[in-house]
Amino acid sequence: MKKTIKDYLLSFALCFAFLGVLACSSDKEDTPPVSIKTLGASTNKIDLESKETTVEITITSNATNWTLSNQASWIKLSQAVGTSGSTIVKITASENVDTAVRNAVLKLTSTEGNASEITVSQAAGVAAGLYPSYNTNPIAADASGMASSAVELASKIKLGWNIGNTLEATGGETAWGNPKVTKALIDAVKANGFNAIRIPCSWNQNLENAATAKIKTEWLNRVKEVVQYCVDNDMYVVVNIHWDGGWLENNITEAKKVENNAKQKAFWEQIATHLRGFDEHLLFASANEPAVEDAAQMAVLTSYHQTFIDAVRSTGGKNASRVLVVQGPTTDIEKTNKLMTTLPVDKVTGRMMVEVHYYSPWNFAGLTKDETWGKMFYYWGNGFHSTTDTERNATWGEEADLEKNFKLMKTQFVDKGIPVLLGEFGAIRRTTLTGDALTLHLNSRAYYLKTVVKTAKANGLLPFYWDEGSIGNNGFGIFKRSDNSVFDTQALNALKEGLQ
């Protein structure tokens, strides 16, 4: 068919259109692609324990800026906005004292897109509804009068004394035969060379309401009064929860863990709040001689200590930096060396001590009748064995063992900046002995006390003599509390000689 001019024009139009398409395609290949903005966090779900906890997340972005929004009052962020790159954000949740789990959603956004969410969940409070919170008026940290670290405080404690069988006595302060503690007694103790006092205390028998674990105000006031006697004398003083019926000490088990942590928390919130005004002269101690035999029980004990530390710190004021004391398993040195491989966590560094006790060998220090596993020892130490009553000489636990035990604590704790409180030590007087036997026994006992103090100080341990007020046979008493006079001058001098 013969082409017309119209046909030629149409062909040219099609060619130009085709070339235009090619040109457009070529232009598109030369245009750089639009970049996609990324924004994300290292996790989108955080699960926390009930105690105050801080976790870290990493936010990664190539956006110009980002925002992390938080509507929960119990959550604090180290920063809420940022720019491109990788940023570590600390998320801190305060302690959950309520009986229910609480949840929050953090929203991560940018003006350039790619929003995401982070879900935060915190477990219910440790009390699990058993007791109310007694941290009802926490105050801001107060560092005045609290300058000394645990190590610095340890250097100031020379020789300590226990007010035994008194404020911890079942049935009341005088129930075990001792009179009420007076300022005159504390003055006498200070005047005779002691500059620190340990006050064993019971609390469980002094409740206003057992259902709520509320301690009687008059009992809190009485303990405060005795503490004041000590502080007025420029003495360092340790307040603890002693045997107290054994509710904690004899129940360090998984079965009792939640219940006992609840009571530990309730008690220490009240004790710490009531005694919060005292400066660094006052130390708190979590327990006394917690019965622990293995690693599983040690883990439970650590939880009790953790609850103690968290409860005290939560009350604020001077308690925010007070030196706190945690007990080794059964306060036995060998068990402590073996089982206390980690300590509870304290958000304040350098304000913790460990406590152990020493009555070794028990055959000499406390055994009052022969047992199938061993006989009583009357004589201890090099140069103090009897040549006539040989079956009563110590056959173990003498100077070399004493040095070995205390050196374990030095290596495990003291050398690492954790002072060790020798919260109790002593040996009974066996005054049914007579003549040369009695003289040798008492001289041996004096040598034992001197050697314990001397070895303790050489290894950085802080010795507190156990005085339960008894001045009769098998007693530990140094002071006659009825008139605040020195009853056992020989023992007192031996203790002070150990410091020389």
C-alpha positions as CSV (number, residue, x, y, z in Angstrom):
1,M,0.0,0.0,0.0
2,K,1.3,3.4,-0.9
3,K,2.2,5.4,2.2
4,T,0.8,8.8,2.6
5,I,2.5,11.8,4.2
6,K,0.2,11.1,7.2
7,D,1.7,7.6,7.6
8,Y,5.2,9.0,7.6
9,L,4.4,11.5,10.2
10,L,2.9,8.8,12.4
11,S,6.0,6.7,12.1
12,F,8.3,9.5,13.1
13,A,6.1,10.2,16.2
14,L,6.3,6.6,17.3
15,C,10.1,6.6,17.0
16,F,10.5,9.8,19.0
17,A,8.2,8.4,21.7
18,F,10.3,5.2,21.9
19,L,13.5,7.3,22.1
20,G,11.9,9.3,24.9
21,V,11.2,6.2,26.9
22,L,14.8,5.1,26.6
23,A,16.0,8.5,27.6
24,C,13.7,8.4,30.7
25,S,14.9,5.0,31.6
26,S,18.5,6.2,31.4
27,D,17.7,9.2,33.6
28,K,16.2,7.0,36.3
29,E,19.3,4.8,36.6
30,D,21.4,7.9,37.2
31,T,19.2,9.2,40.2
32,P,20.4,7.9,43.6
33,P,17.8,5.9,45.6
34,V,16.0,7.5,48.5
35,S,17.6,6.3,51.9
36,I,15.4,4.5,54.4
37,K,15.7,5.8,58.0
38,T,16.2,3.0,60.7
39,L,15.4,3.2,64.4
40,G,15.3,0.3,66.9
41,A,16.3,-0.9,70.4
42,S,18.3,-3.9,71.4
43,T,15.2,-5.4,73.1
44,N,11.4,-4.8,73.0
45,K,10.7,-6.5,76.3
46,I,12.2,-6.1,79.8
47,D,11.3,-8.2,82.8
48,L,12.4,-6.9,86.2
49,E,12.6,-8.2,89.8
50,S,10.6,-6.3,92.5
51,K,13.6,-4.6,94.0
52,E,15.1,-1.4,92.6
53,T,16.8,-2.4,89.4
54,T,18.7,-0.8,86.5
55,V,19.1,-2.3,83.1
56,E,20.8,-1.0,79.9
57,I,19.4,-1.1,76.4
58,T,21.1,0.1,73.2
59,I,19.2,2.4,70.7
60,T,20.5,2.3,67.2
61,S,19.4,4.8,64.6
62,N,20.5,6.6,61.4
63,A,17.7,9.2,61.9
64,T,18.6,12.7,62.7
65,N,17.0,12.4,66.2
66,W,14.9,10.1,68.3
67,T,12.7,10.3,71.5
68,L,12.1,7.6,74.1
69,S,8.8,8.5,75.8
70,N,8.0,7.3,79.4
71,Q,4.7,7.9,81.2
72,A,5.5,5.7,84.3
73,S,6.5,7.5,87.5
74,W,8.3,4.4,88.8
75,I,10.7,4.4,85.8
76,K,13.6,6.8,85.3
77,L,15.6,7.1,82.0
78,S,19.2,8.2,81.8
79,Q,18.3,10.0,78.7
80,A,15.1,10.4,76.7
81,V,16.4,11.9,73.4
82,G,19.3,11.2,71.1
83,T,20.8,11.5,67.7
84,S,22.0,9.0,65.0
85,G,24.4,6.2,66.0
86,S,24.3,3.8,68.9
87,T,23.3,5.1,72.3
88,I,23.2,3.2,75.7
89,V,20.2,4.2,77.8
90,K,19.9,3.1,81.4
91,I,16.4,2.3,82.6
92,T,15.9,2.3,86.4
93,A,12.8,1.0,88.1
94,S,12.2,1.8,91.7
95,E,11.3,-1.0,94.2
96,N,7.8,-2.3,93.7
97,V,6.3,-2.4,97.2
98,D,2.8,-3.2,95.9
99,T,1.3,-6.7,95.8
100,A,0.7,-6.7,92.0
101,V,2.9,-6.8,89.0
102,R,3.2,-3.5,87.3
103,N,3.7,-2.8,83.6
104,A,4.7,0.2,81.4
105,V,5.3,0.9,77.7
106,L,8.2,3.0,76.5
107,K,7.7,4.5,73.0
108,L,10.6,5.0,70.7
109,T,9.9,7.5,67.9
110,S,11.5,9.8,65.4
111,T,10.2,12.6,63.2
112,E,11.6,10.5,60.3
113,G,9.5,7.4,61.0
114,N,10.0,3.8,62.2
115,A,8.4,4.0,65.7
116,S,8.6,1.0,68.1
117,E,7.6,0.1,71.7
118,I,9.5,-1.4,74.7
119,T,7.4,-3.2,77.2
120,V,8.6,-3.1,80.9
121,S,7.2,-5.5,83.5
122,Q,8.2,-5.6,87.2
123,A,7.4,-8.4,89.6
124,A,5.2,-7.9,92.7
125,G,6.7,-6.7,95.9
126,V,8.6,-9.2,98.0
127,A,6.0,-8.9,100.8
128,A,3.5,-10.4,98.5
129,G,0.7,-8.8,100.5
130,L,1.8,-10.2,103.9
131,Y,2.7,-6.9,105.5
132,P,2.3,-3.2,104.6
133,S,5.2,-1.1,103.7
134,Y,6.7,0.8,106.6
135,N,8.9,3.0,104.5
136,T,6.2,5.6,104.7
137,N,8.4,8.7,104.9
138,P,11.7,8.2,103.0
139,I,13.9,11.3,103.0
140,A,16.7,12.6,100.9
141,A,20.1,11.2,101.5
142,D,22.0,13.0,104.3
143,A,25.8,12.5,104.2
144,S,26.5,14.7,107.3
145,G,28.3,12.7,110.0
146,M,28.7,9.7,107.6
147,A,32.0,10.4,106.0
148,S,33.8,7.2,106.9
149,S,33.8,4.2,104.6
150,A,33.6,0.7,106.2
151,V,37.4,0.4,106.1
152,E,37.8,3.8,107.7
153,L,35.2,3.0,110.4
154,A,37.0,-0.3,111.1
155,S,40.2,1.5,111.8
156,K,38.3,3.4,114.6
157,I,36.9,0.4,116.3
158,K,39.5,-0.9,118.8
159,L,37.7,-3.3,121.2
160,G,34.0,-4.2,121.4
161,W,31.7,-5.6,124.0
162,N,28.3,-7.4,123.8
163,I,25.4,-6.5,126.1
164,G,24.4,-10.2,125.9
165,N,21.3,-11.9,127.3
166,T,19.5,-8.6,127.7
167,L,17.7,-6.8,124.9
168,E,17.3,-10.1,123.1
169,A,16.1,-12.0,126.2
170,T,12.9,-13.9,125.6
171,G,10.2,-12.5,127.9
172,G,11.8,-9.0,128.2
173,E,15.0,-7.2,129.0
174,T,15.4,-8.6,132.5
175,A,14.0,-12.0,131.9
176,W,17.4,-13.8,131.7
177,G,18.7,-12.4,135.0
178,N,20.3,-9.1,133.9
179,P,19.1,-5.7,135.1
180,K,18.0,-3.1,132.6
181,V,20.8,-1.4,130.8
182,T,21.7,1.9,132.3
183,K,23.9,4.8,131.1
184,A,26.1,4.0,134.2
185,L,26.8,0.5,132.8
186,I,27.8,1.9,129.4
187,D,29.9,4.5,131.0
188,A,31.7,1.8,133.0
189,V,32.3,-0.2,129.8
190,K,33.8,2.8,128.1
191,A,35.9,3.7,131.1
192,N,37.5,0.2,131.1
193,G,38.8,0.3,127.5
194,F,36.0,-0.6,125.1
195,N,35.0,1.8,122.4
196,A,32.3,-0.3,120.6
197,I,29.2,-2.1,121.8
198,R,27.1,-4.7,120.1
199,I,23.4,-4.8,121.2
200,P,21.8,-8.1,120.5
201,C,18.1,-7.3,119.9
202,S,14.8,-9.2,119.6
203,W,11.9,-7.7,117.7
204,N,9.5,-10.5,117.0
205,Q,8.4,-10.7,120.6
206,N,7.9,-6.9,120.7
207,L,5.1,-6.6,118.1
208,E,2.1,-4.5,118.5
209,N,0.4,-6.5,115.8
210,A,1.8,-9.8,114.6
211,A,-0.5,-9.8,111.6
212,T,1.0,-6.6,110.3
213,A,4.6,-7.1,111.8
214,K,4.3,-3.7,113.5
215,I,6.9,-3.2,116.2
216,K,5.8,-1.5,119.4
217,T,6.9,2.1,119.5
218,E,7.9,1.8,123.1
219,W,10.4,-1.0,122.2
220,L,11.8,1.0,119.3
221,N,12.2,3.9,121.8
222,R,14.0,1.7,124.3
223,V,16.5,0.4,121.8
224,K,17.1,4.0,120.7
225,E,17.7,5.0,124.3
226,V,20.4,2.4,124.7
227,V,22.0,3.3,121.4
228,Q,22.0,6.9,122.6
229,Y,23.9,5.9,125.8
230,C,26.6,4.5,123.5
231,V,26.8,7.3,121.0
232,D,26.9,9.9,123.9
233,N,30.1,8.1,124.9
234,D,31.6,8.4,121.4
235,M,31.3,4.6,121.1
236,Y,30.4,2.7,118.0
237,V,27.4,0.5,118.3
238,V,25.9,-2.4,116.3
239,V,22.2,-3.1,116.4
240,N,21.0,-6.4,114.9
241,I,18.1,-8.9,114.8
242,H,19.4,-11.6,117.1
243,W,18.1,-15.1,117.6
244,D,14.6,-13.6,118.1
245,G,12.9,-16.9,118.6
246,G,14.6,-18.3,115.6
247,W,12.1,-17.1,113.0
248,L,14.9,-16.2,110.6
249,E,18.0,-18.1,111.9
250,N,16.4,-21.5,112.0
251,N,14.4,-21.1,108.8
252,I,16.8,-20.4,106.0
253,T,14.9,-22.5,103.5
254,E,13.1,-22.1,100.2
255,A,9.8,-22.9,101.9
256,K,10.2,-19.9,104.3
257,K,12.0,-17.6,101.9
258,V,9.1,-15.3,100.8
259,E,7.6,-15.1,104.3
260,N,10.9,-14.4,106.0
261,N,11.9,-11.8,103.4
262,A,8.6,-10.1,104.0
263,K,9.2,-9.9,107.8
264,Q,12.9,-8.9,107.3
265,K,11.7,-6.0,105.1
266,A,9.0,-4.9,107.5
267,F,11.3,-5.0,110.6
268,W,14.2,-3.2,109.0
269,E,12.1,-0.5,107.5
270,Q,10.8,0.3,111.0
271,I,14.2,-0.1,112.8
272,A,16.0,1.9,110.2
273,T,13.5,4.7,110.1
274,H,13.3,5.0,113.9
275,L,17.1,5.1,114.3
276,R,17.8,7.1,111.1
277,G,19.1,10.2,112.9
278,F,22.2,8.6,114.4
279,D,25.5,9.3,112.5
280,E,28.1,6.8,111.5
281,H,28.6,5.6,115.1
282,L,25.6,3.3,114.5
283,L,25.9,0.2,112.3
284,F,23.1,-2.2,111.5
285,A,23.6,-6.0,111.3
286,S,21.2,-8.2,109.3
287,A,21.0,-11.2,111.6
288,N,23.0,-13.1,114.3
289,E,24.0,-16.8,113.7
290,P,22.0,-17.9,110.6
291,A,22.0,-21.7,110.4
292,V,23.3,-22.6,106.9
293,E,24.9,-25.8,105.9
294,D,25.0,-25.8,102.1
295,A,25.0,-23.6,99.0
296,A,21.2,-23.8,98.6
297,Q,20.7,-22.4,102.1
298,M,23.4,-19.8,101.5
299,A,21.5,-18.5,98.5
300,V,18.4,-18.0,100.7
301,L,20.5,-16.3,103.4
302,T,21.9,-14.0,100.7
303,S,18.3,-13.0,99.8
304,Y,17.6,-12.2,103.5
305,H,20.7,-10.0,103.6
306,Q,19.7,-8.4,100.3
307,T,16.3,-7.5,101.7
308,F,18.0,-6.0,104.8
309,I,20.3,-3.8,102.7
310,D,17.5,-2.7,100.3
311,A,15.1,-1.9,103.2
312,V,17.7,0.2,105.1
313,R,18.8,2.1,102.1
314,S,15.3,2.8,101.0
315,T,14.6,4.9,104.1
316,G,17.1,7.5,103.1
317,G,18.7,10.1,105.4
318,K,21.9,8.9,107.0
319,N,20.8,5.3,106.2
320,A,21.6,6.0,102.6
321,S,25.3,5.6,103.4
322,R,25.3,3.8,106.8
323,V,27.8,0.9,107.2
324,L,25.8,-2.4,107.1
325,V,26.9,-5.8,108.4
326,V,26.0,-9.2,106.9
327,Q,26.6,-12.5,108.6
328,G,28.5,-15.5,107.2
329,P,26.7,-19.0,107.3
330,T,26.3,-19.9,111.0
331,T,28.9,-17.1,111.5
332,D,31.4,-20.0,111.2
333,I,34.7,-19.1,109.6
334,E,35.3,-22.3,107.7
335,K,31.7,-22.3,106.4
336,T,31.9,-18.6,105.5
337,N,35.1,-19.2,103.6
338,K,33.5,-22.1,101.7
339,L,30.0,-20.8,101.1
340,M,30.0,-17.0,101.2
341,T,31.6,-16.7,97.7
342,T,29.4,-13.7,96.8
343,L,27.9,-10.9,98.8
344,P,24.6,-9.1,98.5
345,V,24.5,-6.1,96.2
346,D,24.7,-2.6,97.8
347,K,24.2,0.4,95.5
348,V,26.5,2.3,97.9
349,T,30.1,1.1,97.5
350,G,32.5,0.5,100.4
351,R,29.9,0.5,103.2
352,M,29.6,-3.2,104.0
353,M,31.2,-5.5,106.6
354,V,31.0,-9.3,107.1
355,E,30.5,-10.9,110.5
356,V,31.8,-14.1,112.0
357,H,32.0,-15.5,115.5
358,Y,34.7,-17.5,117.3
359,Y,34.3,-20.0,120.1
360,S,36.9,-22.5,119.0
361,P,37.7,-25.0,120.2
362,W,34.2,-25.3,121.7
363,N,35.5,-27.9,124.1
364,F,37.4,-25.1,125.8
365,A,35.3,-22.0,125.1
366,G,31.8,-23.3,125.9
367,L,31.4,-27.1,126.5
368,T,29.9,-27.7,130.0
369,K,29.8,-31.5,130.0
370,D,31.7,-34.3,128.2
371,E,30.0,-35.5,125.0
372,T,30.4,-38.6,122.9
373,W,32.2,-36.5,120.3
374,G,34.7,-34.9,122.7
375,K,35.6,-34.0,126.3
376,M,35.8,-30.6,127.9
377,F,39.1,-28.8,127.7
378,Y,40.3,-26.8,130.7
379,Y,43.7,-25.7,129.4
380,W,44.6,-24.0,126.1
381,G,47.7,-22.8,124.5
382,N,51.5,-23.1,124.5
383,G,52.8,-23.1,128.0
384,F,49.4,-23.6,129.6
385,H,48.9,-27.4,129.4
386,S,48.5,-29.4,132.7
387,T,51.1,-32.0,133.5
388,T,48.8,-33.8,135.9
389,D,45.3,-33.3,134.4
390,T,46.4,-34.2,130.8
391,E,43.1,-35.4,129.5
392,R,41.8,-31.8,129.8
393,N,44.5,-30.3,127.7
394,A,43.4,-28.9,124.3
395,T,44.2,-31.3,121.5
396,W,43.1,-29.1,118.6
397,G,42.1,-25.5,117.9
398,E,45.1,-23.8,119.4
399,E,47.3,-21.0,118.2
400,A,48.1,-22.4,114.7
401,D,44.4,-23.0,114.0
402,L,43.4,-19.6,115.3
403,E,45.9,-18.0,113.0
404,K,44.8,-20.1,110.0
405,N,41.1,-19.3,110.5
406,F,41.6,-15.5,110.9
407,K,43.9,-15.4,107.9
408,L,41.1,-17.0,105.8
409,M,38.9,-14.0,106.6
410,K,41.8,-11.6,105.9
411,T,42.3,-13.1,102.5
412,Q,38.7,-13.5,101.6
413,F,37.4,-10.1,102.8
414,V,39.7,-7.7,104.6
415,D,42.3,-7.7,101.8
416,K,39.5,-6.8,99.4
417,G,38.3,-3.8,101.4
418,I,35.6,-5.6,103.3
419,P,36.2,-5.4,107.1
420,V,35.3,-8.4,109.2
421,L,33.4,-8.0,112.5
422,L,34.3,-10.7,115.0
423,G,30.9,-10.2,116.5
424,E,31.3,-12.7,119.4
425,F,34.1,-14.5,121.0
426,G,35.0,-15.7,124.5
427,A,35.5,-18.6,126.9
428,I,33.7,-19.6,130.0
429,R,35.2,-19.6,133.5
430,R,35.2,-23.1,135.1
431,T,35.2,-22.1,138.7
432,T,34.3,-25.5,140.1
433,L,38.0,-26.2,139.6
434,T,40.1,-25.6,142.7
435,G,43.7,-25.0,143.6
436,D,46.4,-25.2,141.0
437,A,43.9,-26.5,138.4
438,L,41.8,-23.4,138.8
439,T,44.8,-21.1,138.6
440,L,46.1,-22.8,135.5
441,H,42.7,-22.8,133.9
442,L,42.1,-19.0,134.5
443,N,45.7,-18.2,133.3
444,S,45.0,-20.3,130.2
445,R,41.7,-18.6,129.6
446,A,43.4,-15.1,129.9
447,Y,46.0,-16.2,127.4
448,Y,43.3,-17.4,125.0
449,L,41.4,-14.1,125.2
450,K,44.6,-12.1,124.7
451,T,45.7,-14.3,121.8
452,V,42.3,-14.0,120.1
453,V,42.3,-10.2,120.3
454,K,45.9,-10.0,119.1
455,T,45.4,-12.4,116.2
456,A,42.2,-10.7,115.2
457,K,43.8,-7.2,115.1
458,A,46.8,-8.6,113.2
459,N,44.4,-9.9,110.5
460,G,42.1,-6.9,110.4
461,L,39.2,-8.4,112.4
462,L,37.3,-6.3,114.9
463,P,36.9,-8.2,118.2
464,F,33.7,-8.0,120.3
465,Y,33.8,-9.9,123.5
466,W,30.7,-11.9,124.4
467,D,29.5,-10.9,127.9
468,E,26.2,-12.4,128.9
469,G,26.3,-11.0,132.4
470,S,26.9,-14.2,134.3
471,I,29.6,-14.1,137.0
472,G,29.1,-17.6,138.3
473,N,30.5,-20.9,137.1
474,N,30.6,-21.3,133.3
475,G,29.9,-17.6,133.0
476,F,31.4,-15.1,130.5
477,G,30.7,-12.0,132.5
478,I,33.4,-9.4,133.0
479,F,31.2,-6.7,134.5
480,K,29.0,-7.1,137.6
481,R,25.9,-5.4,136.3
482,S,24.2,-5.0,139.6
483,D,26.7,-2.2,140.5
484,N,28.6,-1.7,137.2
485,S,31.9,-2.8,138.7
486,V,34.6,-4.9,137.1
487,F,34.2,-8.5,138.2
488,D,36.8,-10.3,136.1
489,T,39.9,-8.1,136.1
490,Q,42.1,-10.9,134.8
491,A,40.0,-11.3,131.7
492,L,39.6,-7.6,131.1
493,N,43.3,-7.0,131.3
494,A,43.9,-9.9,128.9
495,L,41.6,-8.4,126.3
496,K,43.4,-5.0,126.6
497,E,46.8,-6.7,126.4
498,G,45.8,-8.2,123.1
499,L,45.6,-4.7,121.7
500,Q,49.2,-3.9,122.6
